[in-house]
């Protein structure tokens, strides 16, 4: 018994040591980003892997990051990002919710065929869609406007539609029939009966949409030209100029500031994210 007890203790110690080592390597990039935002530009890459700055220059780095670049402040970039992210997230999740409801609860001609077409789009890289999107937005005179970053998301995404469809299929249709007997229409059934039931899936989709739009770099790079309309992901690129001076300190400082909202959202809503993924796995 003593030998088994000692073996269990040894296994627990080994497990925790290995977990701590793996955890350190997982969070090392974040620690490196934090440490680099405190370093001066002159000593930034003298001891690259060190987490202890040789020369502290945090005040200058964060002041430059807050002042922004190209005559545009950090708050302007942040405001653009929040505006685009919130509108795109709401539009994407709302349209995906309506599409999933139609595919699972409303019978119409070719429903299965159109659902298959939506699923096929999962195999199409998003970068491929940028060219036709750019042509359409240019003809609508929306290029270099914030709406250009929002509008492509307003048609939903196949991933969210599929995820919500899986949840809707797990909800008994008897609830719909009972609501119809009480005089509810299809819209009332959706928002009063089904939405509260699939709330974890909606929250999960909203969190994913938030992160995807918040960190998106490719679409702003293609659609935007005016620095005052840039999002944070695109603004960070302005700190790098191969022809002049690269302000790495301000770059890392702004990178850290731009991560804070995403970290706060994750901490607040991680319960819904875990719950939604867990329920989706059980239903699958």
C-alpha positions in Angstrom: 0.0 0.0 0.0 2.8 2.4 0.9 4.6 1.7 -2.4 1.4 2.4 -4.3 0.8 5.6 -2.4 4.4 6.7 -3.1 3.9 5.8 -6.8 0.7 7.9 -7.0 2.5 10.8 -5.4 5.4 10.5 -7.8 3.0 10.3 -10.8 1.2 13.4 -9.5 4.5 15.3 -9.2 5.7 14.3 -12.7 2.3 15.2 -14.1 2.3 18.7 -12.6 5.9 19.3 -13.6 5.3 18.3 -17.2 2.1 20.4 -17.2 3.9 23.4 -15.9 6.7 23.1 -18.5 4.2 22.7 -21.3 2.1 25.6 -19.9 5.2 27.9 -19.8 6.0 27.2 -23.4 2.4 27.9 -24.3 2.3 31.3 -22.6 5.9 32.2 -23.4 4.9 34.2 -26.6 2.6 36.4 -24.4 5.3 36.8 -21.8 7.8 37.7 -24.5 5.4 40.2 -26.0 4.9 41.8 -22.5 8.7 41.9 -21.8 9.4 43.3 -25.3 7.0 46.1 -24.8 9.3 47.2 -21.9 12.5 47.1 -23.9 14.2 49.9 -25.7 14.5 49.7 -29.5 18.3 49.6 -29.3 18.3 46.5 -27.1 15.2 44.8 -28.5 17.1 42.1 -30.3 20.4 42.0 -28.4 19.2 39.2 -26.2 16.0 38.1 -28.1 14.8 35.3 -25.9 15.3 37.0 -22.6 12.2 38.1 -20.6 14.2 40.6 -18.6 14.8 43.9 -20.4 18.4 45.2 -20.4 17.1 48.8 -20.7 13.6 49.7 -19.6 11.8 52.0 -22.0 8.1 51.1 -21.2 7.0 54.7 -20.7 8.2 55.8 -24.2 6.8 52.7 -25.9 3.4 52.9 -24.4 3.2 56.7 -25.0 4.1 56.2 -28.6 1.6 53.4 -28.9 -1.2 55.6 -27.4 -0.3 58.5 -29.7 -0.6 56.1 -32.6 1.0 56.4 -36.0 0.5 58.4 -39.2 -1.1 61.1 -37.2 -3.9 58.8 -36.0 -4.2 58.0 -32.3 -4.7 54.5 -30.8 -8.2 55.4 -29.7 -9.2 56.1 -33.3 -7.9 52.7 -34.4 -9.7 51.1 -31.4 -12.9 52.9 -32.2 -12.8 51.6 -35.8 -12.1 48.1 -34.7 -15.0 48.1 -32.1 -17.4 49.6 -34.7 -16.5 47.0 -37.3 -16.3 44.1 -34.9 -19.7 44.7 -33.1 -21.7 45.3 -36.3 -20.0 42.3 -38.1 -20.5 40.0 -35.2 -24.2 40.9 -34.7 -24.9 40.7 -38.5 -23.0 37.4 -38.9 -24.6 35.6 -36.0 -28.1 36.9 -36.7 -28.1 35.9 -40.4 -26.6 32.5 -39.5 -29.3 32.0 -36.9 -32.1 32.7 -39.4 -30.5 30.4 -42.0 -30.1 27.6 -39.5 -33.7 28.0 -38.4 -34.9 27.9 -42.0 -32.9 24.7 -42.7 -34.2 22.9 -39.7 -37.7 24.1 -39.1 -39.1 25.3 -42.4 -39.8 23.1 -45.3 -39.0 24.6 -48.7 -38.1 23.4 -52.2 -34.5 22.2 -52.4 -33.8 22.7 -48.7 -31.4 19.8 -48.4 -29.7 20.8 -51.7 -29.1 24.4 -50.5 -27.9 23.3 -47.2 -25.4 21.0 -49.0 -24.3 24.1 -51.0 -23.7 26.0 -47.8 -21.6 23.2 -46.4 -19.5 23.0 -49.5 -18.4 26.6 -49.0 -16.6 25.4 -45.8 -13.9 24.1 -48.2 -13.4 27.5 -49.9 -10.6 29.6 -48.3 -11.9 33.0 -47.3 -9.0 34.7 -49.2 -10.5 33.4 -52.4 -13.7 35.3 -51.8 -11.9 38.6 -51.3 -11.6 39.3 -55.1 -15.3 39.1 -55.9 -16.1 40.9 -52.7 -13.7 43.7 -53.7 -15.3 44.0 -57.2 -18.8 44.2 -55.7 -17.8 46.7 -53.1 -16.0 48.8 -55.6 -19.1 49.0 -57.9 -21.1 50.0 -54.8 -18.5 52.7 -54.0 -17.9 51.2 -50.6 -14.1 50.5 -50.9 -12.2 52.4 -48.2 -15.2 52.7 -45.9 -15.9 50.9 -42.7 -19.0 49.4 -44.2 -16.7 47.4 -46.6 -15.3 45.6 -43.6 -18.8 44.9 -42.1 -20.9 44.0 -45.2 -19.1 40.7 -46.1 -19.9 39.3 -42.7 -23.7 40.2 -43.0 -24.3 37.0 -45.0 -23.5 34.6 -42.3 -20.8 31.9 -42.3 -21.2 28.2 -43.1 -19.5 27.2 -39.8 -22.0 29.0 -37.7 -24.9 27.8 -39.7 -23.8 24.2 -39.3 -23.2 24.6 -35.6 -26.6 26.2 -35.0 -28.3 23.6 -37.2 -26.8 20.9 -35.0 -28.3 22.5 -31.9 -31.7 23.1 -33.5 -31.9 19.4 -34.5 -31.5 18.5 -30.9 -34.5 20.6 -29.9 -37.8 18.6 -30.0 -40.2 19.8 -32.7 -43.0 19.3 -30.3 -42.1 22.6 -28.8 -42.8 24.3 -32.1 -46.1 22.6 -32.5 -47.2 23.5 -28.9 -46.2 27.2 -29.6 -48.2 27.1 -32.9 -51.3 25.9 -31.0 -50.9 28.9 -28.7 -50.9 31.2 -31.7 -47.2 31.8 -32.2 -45.9 32.5 -35.7 -42.5 31.3 -37.0 -40.7 34.4 -35.9 -42.2 34.2 -32.4 -41.3 30.5 -32.2 -37.7 31.3 -33.1 -37.1 34.1 -30.6 -39.4 33.1 -27.8 -38.9 29.3 -27.8 -35.8 28.3 -29.7 -33.3 31.1 -29.0 -33.4 30.6 -25.2 -32.8 26.9 -25.7 -29.8 27.4 -28.0 -28.4 30.4 -26.2 -25.0 28.6 -25.5 -24.6 28.0 -29.3 -25.4 31.6 -30.0 -22.9 32.9 -27.4 -20.2 30.5 -28.8 -20.8 31.7 -32.3 -20.7 35.4 -31.1 -17.4 34.8 -29.3 -15.8 33.1 -32.4 -17.1 35.9 -34.6 -15.7 38.6 -32.3 -12.3 37.1 -32.4 -12.3 36.4 -36.2 -13.3 40.0 -37.0 -11.1 41.6 -34.3 -7.9 40.0 -35.5 -8.7 40.1 -39.2 -5.8 41.6 -41.2 -6.4 40.5 -44.8 -9.7 42.2 -45.5 -8.7 45.6 -44.1 -5.5 45.4 -46.0 -7.4 44.9 -49.3 -10.4 47.2 -48.7 -8.9 50.1 -46.8 -6.6 52.9 -47.9 -7.0 55.8 -45.4 -5.1 55.4 -42.2 -7.8 57.1 -40.1 -10.1 54.3 -41.0 -7.7 51.4 -40.3 -8.4 48.8 -37.7 -5.9 47.9 -35.0 -4.6 44.8 -36.9 -3.8 46.9 -39.9 -2.5 49.9 -37.9 0.2 47.7 -36.3 1.7 47.2 -39.7 2.3 51.0 -39.9 5.0 50.8 -37.3 7.2 48.8 -39.7 8.8 50.7 -42.5 11.7 48.9 -44.3 12.9 52.2 -45.7 13.2 54.2 -42.5 12.9 53.3 -38.8 11.0 50.4 -37.3 9.5 51.3 -33.9 9.3 47.8 -32.4 8.7 49.0 -28.9 5.6 50.9 -29.8 4.5 48.0 -32.0 4.7 45.5 -29.2 3.1 48.0 -26.8 0.1 48.6 -29.1 -0.1 44.8 -29.8 -0.5 44.2 -26.1 -3.1 47.0 -25.7 -5.1 45.6 -28.7 -5.1 42.2 -27.0 -6.6 43.4 -23.7 -10.2 43.7 -25.0 -10.0 40.2 -26.5 -8.6 38.8 -23.2 -11.4 40.5 -21.2 -14.1 39.1 -23.5 -12.6 35.6 -23.1 -12.5 35.8 -19.3 -16.1 37.1 -19.1 -17.7 34.7 -21.6 -15.4 31.6 -21.4 -18.2 29.8 -19.5 -20.5 30.1 -22.5 -17.7 29.1 -24.9 -17.0 25.9 -23.0 -20.6 25.1 -22.5 -21.5 25.6 -26.1 -18.6 23.5 -27.4 -19.3 20.8 -24.8 -23.0 20.6 -25.7 -22.2 20.6 -29.4 -19.8 17.6 -28.8 -22.5 15.7 -26.9 -25.1 16.3 -29.6 -22.7 15.2 -32.3 
